[in-house]
């Protein structure tokens, strides 16, 4: 990690609005990674601000930690992602988001006739979970 572009966990918390414990949790989930300073402090890349912002937005629209991790894993881990890297990941994420929106639209408009009829309606349209 380039020492000139790293920040402390406190600075990362301040920049993202997340608590330090939330950042530690996301680190245990593999969404960000840190190195330790000689004094034992966690040090993060400045680009982790954007990664964590993406995590927050993705969670707000209903994506799981596993789905978010899968998307973030497509970004380079050994350097700061470029605009092209983010664009490539965004395209894949957009497809998933469009599918989620379509599913929500179907659920919003399906004819309520009880759980059994609703489940049958979803199965007919291929929207029933497998």
Secondary structure, DSSP 8 states (H G I E B T S, - for coil): --GGGEEEHHHHHHHH---HHHHHHHHHTTSS--EE-TTS-EEEETTHHHHHHHHHHHHHTT--HHHHHHHHTTS-SSS---HHHHHHHHHHHHHHHHHHHHHHHHHHHS--S-HHHHHHHHHHTT-S--
